[in-house]
Amino acid sequence: MKPCLVSSQAESLHRRLIVCDLTLPLDSDYELVDYGALFRRLVDAGYTFVSITIATDSSNIGRTMHALARHRAYFGERPEQFLIVQEAEDIRRAKQNGQLAVSFHLQGTNSLEQDLHMVEIYYDLGIRHMLLAYNLRNAVGDGCHERTDAGLSRFGVELVREMNRVGVIVDCSHTGYRTTMDAFDVAAAPVIFSHSNARALLDHERNIRDEQIRGCAATGGVIGVNGVDLFLGAHASPAEAMAHHIDYIASLVGIEHVAIGLDYVLQAAALNAILKVPSNIYPESAGYRKGVDIAGPETLPALTDCLLKRGYSDADVACALGGNFLRVAEAVWRRAGTRATAAARDESQPADVRRIAP
């Protein structure tokens, strides 16, 4: 796909925006990644904040903790460049100071090893959102490529409530339909899809239905549009394809529920080699064998331009590119010393939540 040209008006606006990308998968062995070159690209593309995948459902506690230790050391040793966020205000602070704000997330919840106490430990180490399941079934519920479509498990109900108590955002990308709908019912805080596109525009199991978009928005959450061609469909450019999905989501629930989660993978060749190997995680019926092409960070200034040309106001673009996620972060992330106790959490649940989770 050809890149979208960027007008001077769009370039100027983009540089003023708080730009948040909710999904950047990186190899956990950061020594294998040229972080310096990558993060220069992010800064050049106007990034303010990025959430880094620290583990997937193939990881356990030990592997996840080692990955967190390495990443925290790398960013912590470069305070002039990076700020590991503690609270939402840190994202604004990073913008003012010319830093790149970073946090971490889990793509799947197997790294908890079914221990709810790990939620708070991970939060304190920088995990700010967790995908409930990654494509297949786990202890929480079914993934989007699972043979069945079971809902949230009893453990899953407990986990959503604990994430709400601690301040970890519940993330439904890669998760099965019924599990996501149950999560919306149980959650007492905004829920997100960090990197999911509209299934009405492209019928792929990784994309989400209108009911899921509406359910997410009803919690006060956001849907992060990704840049994966397999989930976007054919269009003139990656930016135009993403704008098409943003248009659709905004028409359903309003621009205030749109966000960005590119899902850009630096090691594209390695990813496509994995996708070519027969696997239940990436089923052949879903088209993974042909590989994927993912829009890079440089797409976001072009996306700003495409949205302006489609008639969105500066304020609308500011919301979609980062402001909406910042609002969710402010609503969910906790300041130090403000977490509810487990007992207070249980008593604070709405009646309908207690009905789902007796």
N, C-alpha and C positions, 0 to 999 in steps of 0.2 A: 504494500500500500504506500502511496506517495505521501510525504509529509504535508501538513497543512501550513500554508504561509501565515506569518504572524504580522499583523498590522502594528504600527507604532503605538496606536491607542491601546491595543490589547497588551502589548509589551509593557507599557507604562503602568497599566492597571495591575498586571500580573505581579510586577515587582513590589507593589504596595500590599498585596494580599498576604494573609496568613494561609499558607498552602499546607495541607495535611494529607499524607498518603498513608492509608491504614494498613497496607500490606506490602512488605518487602521481604521475601524469603531469601535468606543468605545461608551459605554453608556454615555450620556451627564451628568448624575449624577455621577461624578467621585468618590464620596464617596463610591459607590457600587463596585468600581473596585480596585483591589490590584495593583495600578500603580507601586509601587516599584518592585514587582516581575515581572511584565510584562516588564518594561523597562530594568531590568537586563537581561531578555531574549533577548531583542533587542540588547543590547550592546554586550552580549556574542555571538550573531549571526553576529556581525560585522557591525551593522547598523551605518550609519552616519546621515541619515535624514529620517524622517517619516512624512507623511501628514495624519492628523487625521480628520475623518469625524465628523463635528460639528453639522450637521443637514441634514435632508432629506426633500423630498417634503411634508412630513406630518407636518413640522414645520412652525412657523410664525416668525416675527421679534422678538417678545418678548422672545419666547423660545430660539431662536438662540442666542440672545444677552446674556441671562443668562448663556447659555452653554459656550459661549466665555469667559465671565467673570470668571467662575469657572476654566476653563482650563488655562487661562492666569495667574490666581492667583497661581494655583498649580505649574506650570512650573517656573513662575517668582520668587517664593520663594525658588527655588532650582537651583541657577545659576551655582553651581559647577557641576551639572549633565546635565542641559538642556539649550538650547539657542533657543529662539523664533526668527525665521529668519525674517529679514527685507529685505535683498537682497541676491542674489545668493552667493556672497562671504562669507556670514555667514556660509554656509554649509562647505566650505573649512576651515574656522576658527574653526568650531566645531570639525572637524577631527583633526586639529593640537592641540586643547586644551583638547581632550578626552571627549568632551560633545556630547550629542545627540541633533541634530538640529531638531526642530519641526515647522510645520506650520499647517494650518487648511484648510478644503475645505467643500463645500456644495454638497451633492448628490441630485441635483435638485435645481431649482431656485424659488420655492414658498416662500422661506424665504425673498425674496425681496419684496413680496407683490406688484409686478408690479411697484415698485418705483426705477427708475434708479439711483437716488441719493444714494441708499443703497450700490451700488457696491463699491464706494470709501470709505464709512464708514467701510464696511467689510474688504476691503483691508488693511486699516489702523489698523485694529484689528487682522490681521494675516491670513485672507482668501487669499489663493494664487491660487486656481483654483475652478471652479464651473461646475458641470455637468448640462447640459442644461435641461434635463428631467430625471425622475426616473421611468422607465418602462411604465408609463401611460402618457396621455396627460396633459400638463399644458399650461400656457399662452404663452410659448416660442415655443412649438412644440410637436410632438408626441413622446412617449417613445417606446422602442423596443417591448413591449408586448401590445401596443394599437391595437384596432381592425382595425384602419385605418393607413395610412402611409402618412399623410400630411407633408408638409415641414415646414420650419421656418416661424413663424408668423411675422407680421410687428413689433410687440413688440420684437420678438426674434432677428430680424435684428438690431434694435436699441440697444438691450442688447449686442450682439456680438461686435458692434462698441464701446460701452461704456466700455466693459471689455478690449478691446484692448487699449483704451485711458488710462485707469487707470493702467493697468498692470496685470490684473487677467487672468490666462490662461483659454481659452475655452476648456472644457472637454466634450467629446461626448460619454463616456460610459453610458450604460443604455438608450441611446437615439435612436429614430427611424431612419431608413435608410435615408429617404429623408431629414429629419431635419439635419442630420450630413452632407450630401452632400451639402446642402445649406450653412451650417456653414463654410465649407471649402471655398466656393465661396465668402462669405462675409468677412471672417477674413483677416486682414492685418498683422497677426502675427501667429506664430506656434500654431497649435491646437493639443490636445492630446486625446487619449483614456487612461485614467488612469488605468483601469483594465478590459481589454477585450481580448478575445482569438479569434483564427481564425475559422471562420465558415466552411471553406473548410475542416478542420480536424474534426469538430464536428458540425453537423447541429442543432444548438440551437439558438433561437431568441436573446439571450444575447450575442452571439458571432457575429463577424463582417465579412462582405464580403470582398473579394479581392478589390473591388472598393473603399470601405471605407478605407482599409489599404493604398492603393495607394494615395487616396485623402488626408489622414492625412499626409503621408510622403511628399507630394507635398507642403504642407504648411511649412515644416521644423519640423514637430512635431514628436511625439513618440507614440508607442503603448505599454502600460504596460500589460504584461502577468500576469494573476492572477493564484491563486492556488486552485480554487474551482473545486472539482472533477466533478461536474455536467457540467462544461464548458470545462474541459480538456479531458475527455475520459479516458478509462482504459489504464494503463501503469504499468511498473514494480515498479515505485516509483513516488511520486509527483515531484521530481526534474527532472526525466526523462520525465514526461508528459509535464512539463513546457518547458524543452529544446526542445521538439518536436515542440511546437508552436513557440518558438523563431526561430528555424530552418526555419520553413515555412515562417514566416514574413520576416526574413533576406533574404530568397531566392527571395522574391517579391520586397523588397524595400531597402535592405541593413541592416547590423547590426547596422548602425548609427541611425536607427529609432525604435530600441527596447528598452524597459524599463521594470520595475518590479512594479506591484501593487498587492500584495498578496490578499488583501481583507480579511485578517485574522480577525475572530471574536472571541474575548476572551470568550464570553458567548455563546458557541456553543449549549448547551442544550436549552437555551432560544430562540435562532434563529430558531432551528429546530422545536420547539413548535409553533412558529409563522407560519412557512412554512406549517405546517400540517392543518392550519385553512383555509377553502376556502376563496379565495381573488382574486380580479382582478389584484392586484399588482404582485402576484405570482401565475399565472394560473396553474391549475392542468395539462393542456395539455403540459406544459413546464417541467414537472417532479419534481416540488418542493416538492410534498407531501411526498416523500421518505426521505427528508432531504438531507443535504450536509455535506461533510467533506472537510475542508479547510487546506491547507498546512500552517504550522506555521513558525515563523521566522527562526527556525533551518534548514529550507529547503534551505536557500540561500547559505550557504557554500557548501552544496551538489550540488546545481545548478552550482556553479562555477566549481566544479569537473566534472560534467557531460558535461559542455560546453568545457572544456579543452580536455576531452576524445573524443569529437566530432570533434576536430581539430581546434577549435577557438583559436586565439592567446591571450596572456595576454591583449593586447590592446583592442581586440574585447570584451573580458569579462568585462574589465574596463568600456567600453562604455555602454554595456547592463545593467550592475548592477548599474550604477549611472551617468556615464559621459554624456550620451545622454540627460538625464533629466536636468542635470546641465546646459548644453548648451541651452536648451529651456528656463530654468529659467533666464539665463543671457540675453536672447533675449527679454523676455516678461516683467519680473518684473522690476519695475521702482525704480531708486534711488530717494531719497527725492528731491523734487523740479524740477523733470524732466518730469512731466506729461504734455501732450498736453492739451490745452484748448478745450472745446467742439467745438468751432468754427473752430479751427485748425484741430481737428479730422475730422470734416465733409469735409473740403476742401482737406484733405490729402487722402481721400478714392480713390482708383483706379476707372477708368471709369466703369469697369464691376461691381464693388460693388454698385456704384450709380445707375446702371441700375437695379440691383436686388432690391434696396431699394430706390425708387424715393422719 
